[in-house]
Amino acid sequence: MSHRSFDVADWGIGWSGWEETRLARRESVFSLANGHLGWRGTLDEGDPCVVSGAYLNGVHEQHPMPYAEGGYGYPDAGESVINVPDGKVIRLIVGDEPFDIRTGTLESHEQFLDFRSGVLRRDVRWTSPAGLTVRLRSRRLLSLTHRSVAAVDYEIAAVSDAVEVTVVSEIVSDEPLPEVHRDERVRAALRAPLSPVAHRAADDTRATLEFRTRRSGIGVAVAMDHLVEGRAASVDTEASSEQARTTVQARLGAGESLRLVKFVGHEWSPSLSPGALRDRVEAAVGAAARLGWDGLAHEQRAYLDAFWKASDVIVDGVPWLQQAVRFALFQVMQSAARAEVRSIPGKGLSGPGYEGHTFWDAEAFVLPVLTYCLPEAARGALQWRHSTLDHARARARQLHLAGAAFPWRTISGSECSGYWPAGTAAFHVSADISAAVLRYLRATGDGEFERREGVEILVETARLWMALGRWDDDGVFHLDGVTGPDEYSALVDDNVFTNLMAQRNLRGAAASVRTHPARGQDLGVSAGECDEWDAAAAAMAVPFDAGLGIHQQYAGSTERERWDFDGTAREQYPLQDHFPYFDIYRKQVVKQADLVLALHLAHEQFSDEETARAFAYYEGLTVRDSSLSAPAQSIVAARVGHLPLAMDYLTEAATIDLDDLRNDIDDGLHIAALAGVWSALVCGFGGMRDGGDIVAFAPRLASSMKRLSFGVRHRERVLRVDARPEGTTYSLDAGPPMTLRHFGQELVVSPGDPVTRDTPPRADPGPPPSQPRWRSPREVIEADDEPAREDSPARPAVAG
């Protein structure tokens, strides 16, 4: 896994020089997005390129779902993200030779993604095979204030000799996707998903292309316009059904330059007419052109200044970690900032991985960050879930259940995952969504959202649990035959994570209906139904092994045979690639945090002693064959006092993409794992607990941390937590005073009146628990055999 690291910087990430190896990795890391639109970090000229990548959130194509043998209730249609027409391509011809960094002499090449400006910069000095030297500078942004707009500022300068240059700015359609399925029927459906509808060019600088997806029937329009500065000899634009091109030709004297500013608009709709889409996208481009690059860049910086002022996480003492944390937070923000009632895909808009699907981890991992850092984006994501309730109700009816069964994987809201026990029976996704609703309501007090959307989500998911559950003769409520977060166990009874999240769902639904009785009546909820929800919640089964003194992951789990970890070689991980699922399902082995995730998300249900014992036990079973595990393990390790272990897990989460620890970043970033970096710091080392009416903190820092500071938005205020080894200062920017807890002690913080409290001594947690052979976090992140030390101020080799 040896590789070259990215350049370290507090407020950005860069790459100096050029290597064609691991090109797709850099395309993912340098991705830009705004929640509506995503562009991978490909080179301006489009070549060389591994995955071109231009995406609109929600634009997808349907394909058949092939089964060797079908069954009742199996989803029969899949959905896959597609490339929309790509407007970021700008090709350059110097003299009569195309600019290609693989030819001629590349004297310098730098790329830098700036987290404060939201701009991807590139600076190149190149000499053509004919000996003509030019300098290319480009800047690229996807607007956070104009959701449909992207822009490229492209400047070419002659260095020492006069040179003829031709700049060709394009919109290119039907860029190929990487292979997403082995079945030819699926590949055929996705091979050329866009059908041309209309095209036009105007005024030498403008062009618009319109398409409709062949199966899903989604209309897409992409338009471009240009501003040209410098002595251009000619500017001409042409368009065809599948491509638009603006060509600028100029002769540059030594030291002279040509600047091209490109504005690209993107719109889509399943229902708008082509004319309406065209008018909308051209209006967006026109507004951007009137602002110009400087106007867009100024608005972008102002947006990000406000975001970072409230939400920045400062980690003093570990430079590579500071960069990784801001990279993670920047990418999470980008995945959702302007999604506006759209989903948050597992890869965000950084690549085609997971076919562009949204999973439960959007609500369980990403929405906690958005709720406390960008609450308007969290609200939009939850409104999107509400907009898909009819699909979830239909899925529940198909499964002979009441209420709403939200899908395991989806783009449109319909289930688009093929039948799989670890997915189809993972009903916890509905409770994860309801938990995100309840968290958002606690943090924001958004009564309008609760009345309009929240109550309905909570009611329909509560009805699902009543339909799924059963009462035994002792008056205990059980949820049988479900799958929890751990995909190495399936169709189990009383998964503790699922049961506790369902319990919270039932109680939250009853309380919300009582707060909004008229809304409850609209949904047909009676007082008796609310009482039934409360009763089921109070009687919920929570399996516990009294002999071991720990909660079971599911009923009987601790009685099963343990996996033969000592007999499993390093190269046999991930297990799913080397062993049959039937064998994995019947053994004690955990793919990803399940019971441990419950220790975090339902922390109020476990005593400190129960948490420590359970964490130690499940550490010995968890192999982390999922990117979602390390953040949860970091949080709980910090909570029980194993700070070096928590730091190791934080390192793994923080470097999962920058160092491509799982060798799968080529098709996009792990947005949920990146969100987990924030949670590991804020909820782990910062000790934040948000389950009750009062937010609580208990900060404890790793030995390499001199300071941990973070902001939390709460009810239109920003609370700043500044933790140092000796104590923590809490300050409030504005608004009414805020009551919180510091290590259990209640205190009140008022604007302009910071409060500082000492860090109490902690009990010795004892020796840290061990992990399965080959699966300790240090063994994962040090797979290149270069040592990393938790207390070292230098960037470890694994930190990209």
C-alpha positions in Angstrom: 0.0 0.0 0.0 3.0 2.3 -0.4 2.1 5.6 -2.0 2.9 9.2 -2.1 1.1 11.4 0.4 -0.9 14.6 -0.4 0.7 17.9 0.6 -0.2 18.9 4.2 -1.9 22.2 4.8 -4.3 23.4 7.5 -6.9 24.7 5.1 -6.7 22.5 2.0 -5.2 19.5 0.3 -2.8 19.5 -2.6 -0.7 17.4 -4.9 2.6 18.6 -6.4 4.0 17.0 -9.5 2.4 14.4 -11.5 2.0 10.6 -11.4 -0.6 8.8 -13.5 -0.8 6.0 -11.0 -3.6 6.4 -8.5 -5.2 9.0 -10.8 -8.7 7.9 -9.9 -7.9 8.4 -6.2 -7.0 12.1 -6.8 -10.1 12.5 -9.0 -12.2 11.5 -5.9 -10.3 13.5 -3.4 -10.4 16.7 -5.5 -14.2 16.3 -6.1 -16.4 19.4 -5.8 -20.1 19.3 -5.1 -22.9 21.3 -3.6 -25.5 18.6 -2.9 -27.3 19.3 -6.2 -24.4 18.9 -8.5 -21.1 17.0 -8.4 -17.9 17.1 -10.5 -15.0 14.7 -10.0 -11.6 16.3 -9.7 -10.5 15.4 -13.3 -8.0 17.5 -15.2 -9.5 20.4 -17.2 -8.6 18.8 -20.6 -10.4 15.6 -19.7 -7.4 13.3 -20.4 -5.8 11.3 -18.9 -8.9 10.3 -16.9 -10.2 7.2 -15.1 -13.7 8.2 -14.1 -14.9 11.5 -15.7 -17.9 12.0 -13.4 -20.5 14.7 -13.6 -23.6 14.0 -11.5 -26.9 15.5 -10.6 -28.4 14.4 -7.3 -31.4 12.2 -8.2 -30.7 11.7 -11.8 -30.5 8.0 -12.5 -31.5 5.3 -14.9 -33.5 2.2 -14.2 -32.3 -1.3 -15.1 -33.5 -4.8 -14.7 -32.7 -6.6 -11.5 -31.6 -10.1 -12.6 -32.0 -13.1 -10.2 -31.0 -16.7 -10.9 -34.3 -17.6 -9.2 -36.8 -14.9 -8.1 -39.2 -14.8 -5.2 -42.2 -12.9 -3.8 -41.3 -9.4 -2.8 -37.9 -9.3 -4.6 -37.4 -5.8 -6.1 -37.5 -6.2 -9.8 -36.0 -2.9 -11.0 -32.7 -1.3 -10.0 -31.5 2.3 -10.1 -28.1 3.6 -10.9 -26.5 7.0 -11.0 -25.4 8.1 -14.5 -23.1 10.7 -15.9 -25.0 13.9 -16.9 -23.5 16.0 -19.7 -20.1 17.0 -18.5 -19.4 20.8 -18.7 -16.0 21.0 -17.0 -14.0 20.0 -20.1 -11.7 22.6 -21.6 -9.1 21.4 -24.1 -6.1 23.3 -25.2 -4.0 23.3 -28.4 -0.6 24.9 -28.3 0.6 25.6 -31.9 -0.7 22.5 -33.6 -0.2 20.1 -30.7 -2.8 19.2 -28.0 -1.8 20.0 -24.5 -1.3 16.6 -22.8 0.7 16.3 -19.6 2.0 12.9 -20.8 3.7 14.5 -23.8 6.3 17.2 -24.1 8.0 18.4 -20.9 5.9 18.9 -17.7 8.0 21.4 -15.8 5.6 21.9 -12.9 2.1 20.7 -11.9 0.1 21.5 -8.8 -3.4 21.0 -7.7 -4.9 22.4 -4.5 -8.4 22.1 -3.0 -9.0 25.1 -0.8 -11.5 24.4 2.0 -12.0 28.1 2.8 -12.8 29.3 -0.7 -14.3 26.0 -2.0 -12.1 26.3 -5.1 -10.0 23.7 -6.8 -6.9 25.4 -8.2 -4.4 24.1 -10.7 -1.1 25.6 -11.9 0.9 24.0 -14.8 4.0 25.0 -16.7 4.4 22.9 -19.8 6.6 22.8 -22.9 5.2 21.2 -26.0 7.2 18.7 -28.1 7.9 21.6 -30.5 9.5 23.6 -27.7 6.6 26.1 -27.0 6.3 26.9 -23.3 3.0 28.0 -21.7 1.6 28.4 -18.2 -1.9 27.3 -17.4 -3.8 28.4 -14.4 -7.4 27.2 -13.7 -9.8 27.6 -10.9 -13.0 25.6 -10.5 -16.0 26.0 -8.2 -19.5 24.5 -7.7 -21.5 27.3 -6.3 -23.0 27.0 -2.8 -25.2 30.0 -3.3 -26.4 29.3 -6.9 -27.2 25.6 -6.7 -27.4 24.9 -10.5 -24.1 26.7 -11.3 -20.5 25.6 -11.8 -17.7 27.8 -13.1 -14.2 27.5 -14.4 -11.7 30.3 -14.6 -9.1 29.3 -17.2 -6.0 31.3 -18.1 -3.3 30.4 -20.6 -0.1 32.5 -20.9 2.8 32.4 -23.3 6.0 32.2 -21.3 8.9 33.2 -23.6 7.8 32.9 -27.2 4.8 34.0 -29.2 2.4 31.1 -29.6 -0.9 30.3 -31.3 -3.4 28.8 -28.9 -6.8 27.3 -29.4 -9.1 26.8 -26.3 -12.0 24.4 -26.8 -14.7 24.5 -24.1 -17.2 21.6 -24.3 -20.3 20.0 -22.9 -19.8 16.2 -23.5 -22.7 13.8 -23.1 -22.9 10.0 -22.5 -19.5 9.7 -20.8 -19.1 6.0 -20.0 -19.6 4.7 -16.5 -17.4 2.2 -14.9 -18.9 -1.3 -15.0 -21.5 -1.5 -12.3 -22.8 -5.0 -12.8 -21.6 -8.3 -14.2 -25.0 -8.9 -16.0 -25.0 -7.7 -19.6 -28.7 -6.7 -19.3 -27.8 -4.2 -16.6 -24.8 -2.9 -18.5 -26.9 -2.5 -21.7 -29.5 -0.4 -19.9 -26.8 1.9 -18.6 -24.6 2.1 -21.7 -26.2 5.2 -23.3 -28.9 6.3 -20.9 -29.5 9.8 -22.3 -31.7 10.4 -25.3 -31.2 13.8 -27.0 -34.2 16.1 -26.9 -33.0 19.5 -28.2 -29.9 21.6 -28.7 -29.0 25.2 -29.6 -26.1 27.6 -29.8 -26.3 31.4 -29.6 -24.3 34.6 -29.5 -20.9 33.0 -30.2 -20.5 32.0 -26.5 -23.7 30.2 -25.3 -25.1 26.7 -25.9 -27.7 24.4 -24.3 -28.2 20.7 -24.6 -31.4 18.8 -23.4 -31.8 15.1 -22.8 -34.2 12.6 -21.3 -33.2 9.4 -19.7 -34.5 6.5 -21.7 -36.1 4.4 -18.9 -36.6 6.6 -15.9 -37.9 9.5 -18.0 -35.9 12.3 -16.3 -35.3 15.5 -18.2 -31.8 17.0 -18.0 -30.6 20.3 -19.4 -27.1 21.7 -19.3 -26.1 25.1 -20.6 -22.9 27.1 -20.8 -21.8 30.6 -21.4 -18.3 32.2 -21.5 -16.5 35.5 -20.9 -13.3 36.0 -22.9 -10.5 38.4 -21.8 -7.4 39.0 -24.0 -6.8 39.4 -27.7 -8.9 36.6 -29.1 -8.8 36.3 -32.9 -12.1 34.4 -33.0 -14.8 33.0 -30.7 -17.4 30.5 -32.1 -19.9 28.2 -30.6 -21.6 25.2 -32.1 -24.0 22.5 -30.8 -25.1 19.1 -31.9 -27.5 16.6 -30.3 -24.8 15.2 -28.1 -22.1 17.9 -27.8 -21.6 21.6 -27.5 -18.3 23.4 -28.2 -17.0 27.0 -27.9 -13.7 27.5 -29.7 -11.5 30.5 -28.9 -8.4 31.1 -31.0 -5.7 33.7 -30.2 -2.1 34.6 -30.9 -0.2 35.4 -27.7 3.0 37.3 -27.5 5.6 36.5 -24.9 4.1 37.3 -21.5 0.6 37.7 -22.9 -2.4 35.7 -21.7 -5.9 34.6 -22.7 -8.5 34.2 -20.0 -11.7 32.2 -20.4 -14.4 32.1 -17.7 -16.9 29.4 -18.2 -20.3 29.2 -16.5 -22.2 25.9 -16.6 -25.8 25.5 -15.5 -27.5 22.2 -14.6 -31.2 21.4 -14.2 -33.3 18.3 -14.1 -36.9 17.3 -13.6 -39.1 14.2 -14.2 -42.0 16.4 -15.0 -41.0 19.8 -16.5 -41.3 20.3 -20.2 -38.1 20.6 -22.2 -38.8 24.3 -22.8 -39.3 25.0 -19.1 -36.0 23.2 -18.2 -34.2 25.1 -20.9 -35.5 28.4 -19.7 -34.5 27.6 -16.1 -31.0 26.5 -16.9 -30.3 29.4 -19.2 -31.6 31.8 -16.6 -29.2 30.3 -14.0 -26.2 30.6 -16.4 -27.2 34.2 -17.3 -27.3 35.2 -13.6 -23.9 33.6 -13.0 -22.4 35.4 -16.0 -23.7 38.7 -14.7 -22.0 38.1 -11.4 -18.8 36.9 -13.1 -16.1 34.8 -11.5 -15.3 37.3 -8.9 -18.9 37.6 -7.8 -19.4 33.9 -7.5 -16.1 33.4 -5.7 -16.9 36.2 -3.2 -20.3 34.6 -2.4 -18.6 31.2 -2.1 -16.1 32.5 0.4 -18.8 34.3 2.4 -20.8 31.1 2.6 -17.8 29.1 3.8 -16.6 31.7 6.2 -20.0 31.5 8.0 -19.9 27.7 7.9 -16.3 27.4 9.3 -16.9 30.1 11.9 -19.7 28.0 13.4 -18.5 24.5 12.6 -14.8 24.3 12.4 -13.1 21.6 14.4 -9.6 22.6 15.6 -7.1 19.9 16.6 -3.8 21.4 17.8 -0.8 19.2 17.9 -1.3 16.8 15.0 -1.0 18.7 11.7 -2.0 15.8 9.4 -5.1 15.2 11.5 -6.1 18.8 11.4 -6.0 18.6 7.6 -7.9 15.3 7.5 -10.6 16.6 9.9 -11.3 19.7 7.7 -11.2 17.6 4.6 -13.9 15.3 6.1 -16.1 18.1 7.2 -15.7 20.0 3.9 -16.8 16.9 1.9 -19.7 16.2 4.2 -20.9 19.8 3.8 -20.5 19.5 0.0 -22.6 16.4 -0.1 -25.7 18.1 1.2 -25.4 21.9 1.3 -27.8 22.6 -1.5 -29.4 19.2 -1.9 -32.7 20.7 -0.9 -35.1 17.8 -0.5 -32.8 15.3 -2.1 -30.9 12.3 -0.6 -27.3 12.0 0.5 -25.8 9.1 -1.4 -23.2 6.9 0.2 -20.5 8.4 -2.0 -22.0 11.8 -2.0 -21.6 13.2 -5.5 -17.9 12.2 -5.8 -18.2 9.1 -7.8 -20.5 6.2 -9.1 -19.8 3.9 -6.2 -22.7 2.0 -4.7 -24.5 3.0 -7.9 -25.3 6.3 -6.3 -27.6 4.8 -3.7 -28.5 6.2 -0.4 -28.4 3.9 2.7 -29.2 4.1 6.4 -25.8 5.6 7.1 -27.0 8.9 5.8 -29.3 9.3 8.8 -27.1 7.4 11.3 -23.7 9.0 10.5 -24.1 12.1 8.2 -27.2 13.7 9.7 -25.8 14.1 13.2 -23.1 16.2 11.7 -25.5 18.3 9.6 -27.9 18.7 12.4 -25.2 20.4 14.5 -23.3 22.1 11.7 -25.7 22.8 8.8 -29.2 22.2 10.2 -30.9 23.5 7.0 -29.3 20.7 5.1 -30.4 18.1 7.7 -33.9 19.4 7.4 -33.8 19.0 3.6 -32.6 15.5 3.8 -35.4 14.6 6.2 -38.0 16.3 4.0 -36.7 14.1 1.1 -37.4 11.0 3.3 -40.9 12.4 3.9 -41.4 12.9 0.2 -40.8 9.2 -0.3 -43.3 8.0 2.3 -45.7 6.6 -0.4 -42.9 4.4 -1.7 -42.2 3.2 1.9 -45.9 2.5 2.6 -46.1 0.5 -0.6 -43.1 -1.5 0.3 -44.6 -2.2 3.7 -47.9 -3.4 2.1 -45.9 -5.6 -0.2 -44.2 -7.2 2.8 -47.7 -7.6 4.5 -46.8 -5.0 7.1 -48.4 -1.8 8.3 -46.8 1.7 8.3 -43.7 2.5 6.2 -40.7 0.3 5.5 -38.0 2.6 4.1 -35.6 1.0 1.6 -32.2 -0.5 2.2 -30.8 1.1 -0.9 -32.5 3.8 -3.1 -32.2 6.8 -5.3 -35.8 7.6 -6.0 -37.3 6.3 -2.8 -38.1 2.8 -4.1 -36.2 -0.2 -2.9 -33.5 -0.9 -5.5 -31.4 -3.4 -3.8 -31.7 -7.0 -4.9 -32.9 -9.5 -2.2 -30.3 -10.1 0.4 -31.0 -11.1 4.1 -28.5 -8.5 5.4 -30.4 -5.8 3.5 -34.0 -6.8 3.0 -34.5 -7.5 6.7 -32.6 -4.5 7.9 -35.7 -2.7 9.1 -33.6 -0.6 11.5 -33.3 1.9 8.6 -36.8 3.1 9.5 -35.8 3.6 13.1 -32.6 5.3 12.1 -34.7 7.8 10.1 -37.0 8.4 13.0 -34.0 8.9 15.3 -32.6 11.5 12.9 -36.0 13.3 13.0 -36.0 13.3 16.8 -32.4 14.5 17.0 -33.1 17.3 14.6 -36.2 18.4 16.6 -34.2 18.4 19.9 -31.4 20.5 18.4 -33.5 23.0 16.5 -36.9 23.1 18.1 -38.3 23.3 14.5 -42.0 23.0 15.3 -43.1 23.6 11.8 -41.1 20.7 10.5 -42.4 18.5 13.3 -46.0 19.3 12.4 -45.7 19.1 8.7 -43.3 16.2 8.2 -41.9 14.9 11.4 -45.1 13.6 13.0 -46.0 11.6 9.8 -42.6 9.9 9.6 -42.7 9.0 13.3 -46.2 7.7 13.1 -45.7 5.5 10.0 -42.5 4.0 11.3 -44.0 3.3 14.7 -46.8 1.4 13.0 -44.2 -0.7 11.2 -42.7 -1.8 14.6 -46.1 -2.8 15.9 -46.7 -4.9 12.8 -43.3 -6.5 13.0 -43.3 -7.2 16.7 -45.0 -9.8 18.9 -45.9 -10.1 22.6 -44.8 -13.2 24.5 -46.7 -14.8 27.4 -44.6 -12.8 29.9 -45.6 -9.5 28.4 -42.3 -8.8 26.6 -42.3 -7.3 23.1 -40.0 -8.9 20.6 -38.8 -8.1 17.1 -38.0 -11.4 15.4 -36.2 -12.2 12.1 -34.5 -8.9 11.5 -30.9 -7.8 10.5 -29.1 -5.1 12.5 -26.2 -2.9 11.3 -23.8 -5.9 11.3 -24.0 -7.6 7.9 -22.3 -10.7 9.2 -25.4 -11.6 11.1 -28.8 -11.9 9.5 -32.4 -12.8 10.3 -31.9 -12.8 14.0 -34.3 -12.2 16.9 -34.2 -9.1 19.1 -31.2 -7.3 17.7 -30.4 -4.9 20.5 -29.6 -2.0 18.2 -32.8 -2.4 16.3 -34.9 -2.9 19.4 -33.5 0.2 21.2 -33.9 2.4 18.1 -37.5 1.1 17.6 -38.1 1.8 21.3 -37.0 5.4 20.8 -39.1 5.6 17.7 -42.3 4.4 19.5 -41.9 6.8 22.4 -41.0 9.7 20.1 -44.1 9.0 17.9 -46.4 9.0 20.9 -44.9 12.2 22.3 -45.1 14.0 18.9 -48.7 13.1 18.4 -49.6 14.3 21.8 -47.8 17.6 21.0 -49.7 17.9 17.7 -53.0 16.2 18.3 -54.7 17.7 15.2 -51.9 16.3 13.0 -52.3 12.9 14.7 -56.0 12.9 14.0 -55.3 13.6 10.3 -53.2 10.5 10.3 -55.9 8.4 12.0 -54.0 8.0 15.3 -56.1 7.4 18.3 -55.2 7.8 22.0 -55.3 4.1 22.3 -52.7 3.7 19.5 -50.3 6.0 21.3 -50.8 4.0 24.5 -49.9 0.8 22.6 -46.7 2.4 21.3 -45.7 3.4 24.9 -46.5 0.0 26.2 -44.5 -1.8 23.5 -41.6 0.5 24.1 -41.7 -0.1 27.9 -41.8 -3.9 27.3 -39.1 -4.0 24.5 -36.8 -7.1 24.7 -33.2 -6.2 25.4 -31.2 -9.5 25.5 -28.6 -9.6 28.3 -26.1 -12.4 29.1 -26.1 -12.4 32.9 -23.1 -14.8 33.0 -20.9 -12.5 31.0 -22.5 -9.4 32.3 -23.0 -7.9 28.8 -25.8 -7.2 26.4 -26.1 -9.6 23.5 -25.9 -8.3 20.0 -29.1 -10.4 19.4 -30.8 -13.1 21.4 -28.4 -16.0 21.9 -25.5 -14.4 20.1 -23.0 -15.0 22.9 -23.9 -18.7 22.8 -22.7 -19.2 19.2 -19.3 -20.6 18.2 -16.6 -17.9 17.8 -15.0 -17.4 14.4 -11.6 -19.0 14.1 -9.7 -15.7 14.0 -6.3 -17.4 14.6 -6.9 -19.6 11.6 -7.8 -16.7 9.3 -5.0 -15.2 7.3 -4.5 -11.5 6.8 -5.2 -11.9 3.1 -8.6 -13.5 3.9 -10.1 -10.2 4.9 -12.7 -9.0 4.1 -14.3 -12.3 5.1 -17.2 -11.8 2.7 -14.8 -12.2 -0.2 -13.3 -15.5 1.0 -16.0 -17.4 3.0 -19.6 -18.3 2.4 -22.2 -16.2 4.1 -24.0 -19.2 5.6 -20.8 -19.9 7.6 -20.3 -16.3 8.6 -23.9 -16.0 9.7 -23.7 -18.8 12.3 -20.6 -17.7 14.0 -19.6 -14.9 16.5 -17.9 -12.5 14.2 -18.9 -8.8 13.6 -18.4 -7.0 10.3 -19.1 -3.5 11.7 -20.1 -1.9 15.0 -23.6 -3.1 15.9 -24.0 -3.4 19.7 -21.1 -0.9 20.0 -23.0 1.5 17.8 -26.0 1.1 20.2 -23.6 2.0 23.0 -23.1 5.3 21.3 -26.5 6.2 19.8 -28.5 4.8 22.7 -25.9 5.6 25.4 -28.6 6.4 28.0 -29.6 2.7 28.0 -26.3 1.5 29.3 -24.4 2.1 32.6 -20.7 2.9 32.5 -19.9 -0.6 33.7 -22.1 -2.2 31.1 -20.6 -0.1 28.3 -17.0 -0.9 29.3 -17.7 -4.7 29.5 -19.6 -4.8 26.3 -17.0 -2.7 24.4 -14.2 -5.1 25.6 -16.2 -8.2 24.5 -17.2 -7.0 21.1 -13.7 -5.6 20.3 -12.6 -9.2 20.2 -15.2 -10.1 17.6 -15.2 -7.0 15.3 -13.2 -7.3 12.1 -14.2 -3.9 10.6 -14.8 -5.2 7.1 -17.0 -2.0 6.8 -15.9 1.6 6.6 -18.6 2.5 9.2 -17.1 0.7 12.1 -14.0 2.6 13.1 -15.8 5.9 14.0 -18.2 4.2 16.4 -15.4 2.2 18.0 -13.4 5.4 18.4 -16.3 7.1 20.2 -16.9 4.3 22.6 -13.2 3.7 23.2 -12.9 7.3 24.3 -16.0 7.1 26.4 -14.6 4.2 28.4 -11.2 5.8 28.8 -9.0 3.9 26.2 -7.8 7.1 24.6 -4.8 5.7 22.6 -7.1 3.1 21.1 -9.7 5.8 20.3 -7.0 7.7 18.6 -6.0 4.7 16.5 -9.6 4.3 15.3 -9.9 8.0 14.6 -6.7 7.8 12.5 -8.2 4.9 10.6 -11.5 6.8 9.9 -9.6 10.1 9.1 -7.3 8.4 6.5 -9.7 6.0 5.0 -10.0 8.0 1.8 -6.8 10.1 1.8 -4.8 6.9 2.1 -7.3 4.6 0.4 -7.1 2.2 3.2 -9.8 0.0 1.7 -8.5 0.2 -1.9 -11.8 1.4 -3.1 -11.7 5.2 -3.3 -11.5 5.2 -7.1 -15.3 5.2 -7.4 -15.8 7.9 -4.7 -15.4 9.0 -1.1 -16.9 7.3 1.9 -19.1 10.1 3.1 -20.5 8.4 6.2 -17.1 7.4 7.4 -15.9 11.0 6.8 -18.9 12.2 8.9 -17.7 9.7 11.5 -14.5 11.7 11.9 -16.5 14.6 13.3 -18.5 12.3 15.6 -15.3 10.6 16.8 -13.9 14.0 17.9 -17.0 15.7 19.1 -18.8 12.7 20.7 -15.7 10.7 21.5 -12.9 12.9 22.7 -15.4 15.8 23.2 -17.7 13.6 25.2 -20.9 15.1 23.7 -24.1 13.4 24.6 -27.4 14.6 23.0 -30.0 12.1 24.1 -31.8 14.2 26.6 -33.1 17.8 26.9 -29.7 19.1 28.0 -26.6 18.6 25.9 -23.7 17.1 27.9 -20.0 17.1 27.4 -17.1 15.3 29.0 -13.9 16.2 27.0 -10.8 14.1 27.4 -7.9 14.5 24.9 -5.4 12.1 23.5 -1.8 12.7 24.6 -0.9 14.2 21.1 -3.7 16.7 21.3 -2.9 20.1 22.8 -6.4 21.4 22.1 -9.7 20.3 20.7 -12.2 23.0 19.8 -15.5 22.7 18.0 -18.8 24.5 17.4 -22.3 23.1 17.9 -25.4 24.8 16.5 -28.2 24.5 19.0 -31.6 26.3 18.7 -30.2 29.1 16.5 -27.2 29.6 18.8 -23.6 28.5 18.3 -21.9 27.0 21.3 -18.1 26.8 21.2 -16.4 24.1 23.1 -12.6 24.7 23.7 -11.1 21.7 25.4 -7.5 21.5 26.7 -5.9 18.9 28.9 -6.5 21.0 32.1 -10.0 22.2 31.4 -12.7 23.3 29.0 -14.2 26.7 28.1 -17.8 27.0 26.9 -18.8 30.2 25.1 -21.9 31.3 23.3 -22.1 33.8 20.4 -25.6 35.1 20.8 -29.2 34.3 21.8 -30.6 33.2 25.2 -28.4 31.5 27.8 -27.9 27.8 27.3 -27.9 25.1 30.0 -25.5 22.2 29.6 -23.6 19.6 31.6 -19.9 19.3 32.1 -19.0 15.9 33.5 -22.4 15.7 35.0 -22.3 19.2 36.5 -25.0 21.5 35.2 -23.9 25.0 34.2 -25.4 27.9 32.3 -23.5 29.7 29.5 -24.6 33.2 28.4 -23.4 35.2 25.4 -20.2 37.2 26.2 -19.7 35.3 29.4 -17.6 32.1 28.8 -17.5 29.5 31.5 -14.4 27.4 32.2 -14.4 24.1 34.2 -11.5 21.8 35.1 -11.2 18.3 33.7 -11.7 15.9 36.6 -9.2 13.0 37.1 -10.3 9.8 35.4 -10.1 6.3 36.8 -7.7 3.9 35.2 -9.6 2.0 32.5 -7.2 -1.0 32.7 -5.5 -2.6 29.8 -7.1 -1.9 26.4 -9.1 -4.8 24.8 -7.6 -6.8 22.0 -9.0 -7.2 18.5 -9.0 -10.3 16.3 -5.7 -11.2 14.8 -4.7 -8.8 11.9 -7.6 -6.5 12.7 -6.3 -4.0 15.2 -6.6 -0.5 13.9 -2.8 -0.1 13.9 -2.4 -3.2 11.8 -4.9 -1.8 9.3 -3.4 1.7 9.0 0.2 0.5 9.1 -0.2 -2.1 6.4 2.8 -0.5 4.5 5.0 -1.4 7.6 5.8 2.2 8.3 5.3 2.9 12.0 2.9 5.5 13.1 2.8 6.8 16.7 -0.3 8.1 18.4 1.6 10.8 20.3 3.8 11.9 17.4 3.4 15.5 16.1 4.6 14.4 12.7 2.2 13.2 10.0 2.3 9.4 9.8 3.1 7.8 6.5 -0.5 6.5 6.3 -2.0 10.0 6.5 -2.5 11.2 3.0 
